[in-house]
Amino acid sequence: MKMTKASDYALVLLARLEQLPKEEWRSVREVAEEIGIPNRFLSNIVHQLVQAGVLASHRGVKGGVKLAQDANQITIGSVLEAMHDPMGLVDCMEQPGMCPLENHCDVQKFWSVTHSLVLAALKHITLKEITSYFKKGLPIGGQGELNAITIKTR
């Protein structure tokens, strides 16, 4: 599975903002400089995250962005949805009709199920779990949401 660069940068941005006190606003320009992302590109990412309700923004001298929700409520899946990231495993999942084997492919259904399972798992992993994992080595999905995934086929 491959994320877009925009989704990757969105997660880096959110992880950086999660480290700040909840009431602190941070300018997009500051964050762009801190993490080495072009300001214009990060501004587009911020716009998408604000529209999705993941980030709050405030204009003015003391304005900027901050998390609109608690980091325990922001899931990786919701960020990918906000960024319109299909995260396709294979090209035919992102661009139907592009593969000449599509109508007779024996493995496309497998990739489709696998893709759905991965996205479902990402809808349960929170920003807080990811940042805690790197800060303290805590397990991801340790609160019981992802203890087991069952695949049923016909």
N, C-alpha and C positions, 0 to 999 in steps of 0.2 A: 504494500500500500504506500502510495506516495502522496504526501500533503503538498499543497501549493506553497510557494515561498510566502505568500501573504498570510496563510493560516499559521505557518511556523512563526512568522514575525508577530502575529496577533497573540500567540501563546507566550512568546518572550515578553511582549509588552505587558500582558496581564500578570505574568509572574513578577515582573518588576513592580507593578502598581500594588500587588498584593503585599509586598514588603513594607509599604508605607502605612502610616497611621490612617485610619478610615476617613478622617476629616480633611486630610491633606490633598490638595489639588496639585497636579504636576503638568507643566506645559509640554505639549507634544514635541516641541523643538528640543527641550531639555532631554526628554527620554530618547529621542532620535539620536542625539549626540552621545548619550550615555551608552547606548547599546549598538551604535554604529549602523543605523538604518537611515537611508535618505529621508529627510523630513517630509517631502511631498508624498512618498510611498506610505510612510507611517500615517500621515494625515488621512489618506484614503482608507486605510485599515481602521483608523479610529472612527471615521464616519460610518462605516458599516457596523462596527460594534456599538456605536451610540444608537443607530437605528434599530438594532436588535435588542436594546435595553441592557446590554452587558456593561457598557460604560456610561457614565454621566459626563456631560461636558458643560463648561461654564466659560463664557467669554469675559474678557476684561483683563486688567492689570494683574489681578490675583486669580485669574481663571486657569483653566486647564482641563485635565481629565482625571477621573478616579473611577474605581469600580462602582457600578450602580447596584450591585448585589454583594452579599457576603461571599467570600471565596468558596464556602461550602455549598453554595447554591449554583455556582457557575460550573457547568460540566464541559468537558472537552468536546462532546458531541454538539452542545449548543453553540460553542465557538465555531466549529466547522460549519454548522448550518448558517450562522451569521455571515460567515465568509463565503458562502455558496461553494464550498469545496466538496466535490464529489468523491474524492479519494478513491478513485477506481483502481482495482487490482490489475485489471487488464484493459487495453484500449477499448474493447467493444462495450465495456460497461460505461465508459464516459461518452462514447460516440457511437450509439447504435447505428447499424447499417454500414459501418466502415469495414467490417471483416467479411470476406467472401465465404467464410465457413459458418457464419452466424446461424443460419437456418438449419444446419446439420451438425452443429457442434455438440460433442458429448460431454464437454467439461464446463461449458458456460453456466449451467445450472449450479455446479459446484462452486464456481467463483462467485456467483450471485448470492448463494447461501452464506459463503464465507464472508463476503463483503457485509451482508446484513448483520451477521454475528459480531463482527468487529465494530461496526457503527453502534450496535446496541450496547456493547460493552463500554464504548467511549461515552455513551449517554449517562453512565453511572459513575464515571471517574471525574472527580471534581478538581478544580484548580488548587484547592487547599491540599488535597491528597498529593498532588504532584509536587507542590512547593515543599510540603512537609517531608516528602520522600527524600528530596535532595538536601534539605536542611538537617533532618534528624534520622534518615534511613528508615522511616516508617513504611509499612507495606501499603501498596496501592490496592484499593478495593478491600481493605481490611475490615470494613464495617459490615460485611456480610452480603453486600449487593452482588458481588461477582464470585461467590464461592464455587459455583459450578455452572457450566453452560452445557445444555443438552442439545444435541443435534438429532432431529427426527427426520428421517427420509422415507420416501415411499418406494 
